[in-house]
Amino acid sequence: MADLIWEIKAKGMDYQIASPGDHFIAVLYGADSGFPAKQWDRLIKQAVMTLNMCRPSRINPKLSAYQQVWGNFDFNKTPLAPPGCKVVVHERAMEREAWACHGIVGYYIGPAMKHYRNYNSYIPETRGVLTTNTLEFFPDKVDMPTQQRHQLID
């Protein structure tokens, strides 16, 4: 926790520590202002996952509660993003009409756990969930991590 606070301060950002019962409220703060309130329940799964990744297991305090039950979480196979973040989901040519838009607006609601590097997004237009590996994030409250040029693989 101290390392995280140091990094936040080093970037000149402000922070507040939420009490354990306020975790979901903190999740909602990061959601896009246009994310429908009736869909908040779709964010619970990732909120529980991340909370359990942060707290120690009662059986073995050297492991997280998540790790104790599910094993190591592989962020490379299953990337996470800010819940409720606005996204544009790319629709492939075979999934859309010839002259239709190439993307559809939605909101990230969590990782697609059974798919490699895929995301689940709530699509207001269809009122359904779309699983995809090709989308663009448009956060309005949280900065998405980026790589510096020297970090990219040639």
Phi, psi and omega per residue, in radians:
M1 nan -0.675 -3.126
A2 -1.112 -0.653 3.113
D3 -1.117 -0.724 3.129
L4 -1.114 -0.795 3.121
I5 -1.091 -0.694 3.117
W6 -1.078 -0.774 3.131
E7 -1.093 -0.726 3.126
I8 -1.076 -0.813 3.130
K9 -1.134 -0.667 -3.131
A10 -1.105 -0.503 3.119
K11 -1.546 0.092 3.106
G12 1.258 0.389 -3.123
M13 -1.731 2.805 3.098
D14 -1.735 2.718 3.122
Y15 -2.546 2.798 3.001
Q16 -2.439 2.464 3.123
I17 -1.638 2.159 -3.137
A18 -1.547 2.477 3.076
S19 -1.220 2.747 -3.026
P20 -0.920 -0.644 -3.124
G21 -1.274 -0.167 -3.080
D22 -1.771 0.207 -3.072
H23 -1.007 -0.806 -3.092
F24 -1.189 -0.578 3.076
I25 -1.109 -0.692 3.091
A26 -1.128 -0.648 3.094
V27 -1.099 -0.781 -3.128
L28 -1.131 -0.553 3.116
Y29 -1.070 -0.642 -3.121
G30 -1.348 -0.227 -3.123
A31 -1.247 2.646 3.103
D32 -1.080 2.523 -3.112
S33 -1.115 -0.349 3.116
G34 -1.583 -0.059 -3.132
F35 -1.147 2.185 -3.062
P36 -1.114 2.259 -3.131
A37 -1.051 -0.525 3.134
K38 -1.191 -0.199 -3.114
Q39 -1.849 0.117 -3.117
W40 -0.970 -0.584 -3.119
D41 -1.060 -0.395 3.123
R42 -1.221 -0.256 -3.120
L43 -1.597 -0.153 -3.053
I44 -1.106 -0.726 -3.075
K45 -0.997 -0.854 3.135
Q46 -1.220 -0.584 3.106
A47 -1.075 -0.756 3.112
V48 -1.155 -0.740 3.115
M49 -1.007 -0.905 -3.070
T50 -1.182 -0.631 3.089
L51 -1.088 -0.770 3.138
N52 -1.238 -0.406 3.046
M53 -1.285 -0.435 -3.087
C54 -1.562 -0.416 -3.078
R55 -1.797 2.561 -3.113
P56 -1.278 2.678 3.068
S57 -1.238 2.525 3.078
R58 -1.353 -0.403 3.141
I59 -1.382 -0.811 -3.141
N60 -2.386 1.704 -3.068
P61 -1.068 -0.191 3.088
K62 -1.365 -0.210 3.123
L63 -1.961 2.718 3.023
S64 -1.349 2.817 3.103
A65 -1.072 -0.673 3.108
Y66 -1.099 -0.831 -3.096
Q67 -1.103 -0.645 3.134
Q68 -1.045 -0.682 -3.085
V69 -1.567 -0.809 -2.975
W70 -1.870 -0.163 -3.076
G71 1.581 -3.033 -3.130
N72 -1.107 2.428 3.062
F73 -1.615 2.166 -3.113
D74 -1.717 1.793 -3.108
F75 -1.178 -0.388 3.088
N76 -1.260 -0.661 3.129
K77 -1.408 -0.554 -3.051
T78 -2.338 1.386 -3.114
P79 -1.188 2.585 3.101
L80 -1.936 2.705 3.099
A81 -2.462 2.973 3.118
P82 -1.109 2.143 -3.131
P83 -1.064 2.405 3.126
G84 1.435 0.079 -3.136
C85 -1.209 2.410 3.116
K86 -1.193 2.400 3.138
V87 -2.381 2.785 2.905
V88 -2.052 2.043 -3.112
V89 -1.568 2.173 3.120
H90 -1.277 2.264 3.053
E91 -1.815 2.140 -3.120
R92 -1.183 2.776 -3.097
A93 -0.949 -0.656 -3.112
M94 -1.314 -0.181 -3.107
E95 -1.788 0.005 -3.071
R96 -2.435 2.939 3.077
E97 -1.222 2.824 -3.058
A98 -0.990 -0.768 -3.074
W99 -1.880 0.279 -3.136
A100 -1.315 2.861 3.071
C101 -1.049 2.648 -3.099
H102 -1.541 -0.067 -3.135
G103 -2.508 2.775 3.128
I104 -2.280 2.389 -3.094
V105 -1.352 2.389 3.108
G106 -2.718 -2.870 -3.139
Y107 -2.414 2.314 3.114
Y108 -1.176 2.255 3.132
I109 -2.089 -0.098 3.087
G110 2.674 2.986 3.141
P111 -1.323 2.632 3.019
A112 -1.573 1.656 -2.962
M113 -1.078 -0.496 -3.111
K114 -1.685 0.139 -3.140
H115 -2.155 2.484 -3.139
Y116 -1.333 2.100 3.080
R117 0.901 0.804 3.106
N118 -2.065 2.807 -3.111
Y119 -2.216 2.619 2.986
N120 -1.764 2.310 3.137
S121 -2.258 2.410 3.029
Y122 -1.488 2.260 -3.117
I123 -1.938 1.863 -3.109
P124 -1.025 -0.610 -3.105
E125 -1.045 -0.661 -3.120
T126 -1.827 -0.176 -3.062
R127 1.016 0.561 -3.122
G128 -2.270 3.135 3.133
V129 -1.885 2.363 3.131
L130 -2.080 2.268 3.083
T131 -1.778 2.207 -3.096
T132 -2.654 2.829 3.056
N133 -1.924 0.013 -3.083
T134 -2.194 1.804 3.085
L135 -2.660 2.861 3.126
E136 -2.115 2.321 -3.128
F137 -1.597 2.481 3.087
F138 -2.308 1.287 -3.109
P139 -1.245 2.501 3.076
D140 -1.927 -0.236 -3.133
K141 -2.150 -0.337 -3.048
V142 -2.185 2.296 3.078
D143 -1.357 2.272 3.086
M144 -1.348 2.434 3.106
P145 -1.095 2.491 3.085
T146 -2.232 2.802 3.100
Q147 -1.765 2.478 3.043
Q148 -1.386 2.759 -3.089
R149 -0.955 -0.674 -3.123
H150 -1.260 -0.227 3.124
Q151 -1.562 -0.270 -3.112
L152 -1.292 2.537 3.118
I153 -1.525 2.288 3.136
D154 -1.372 nan nan
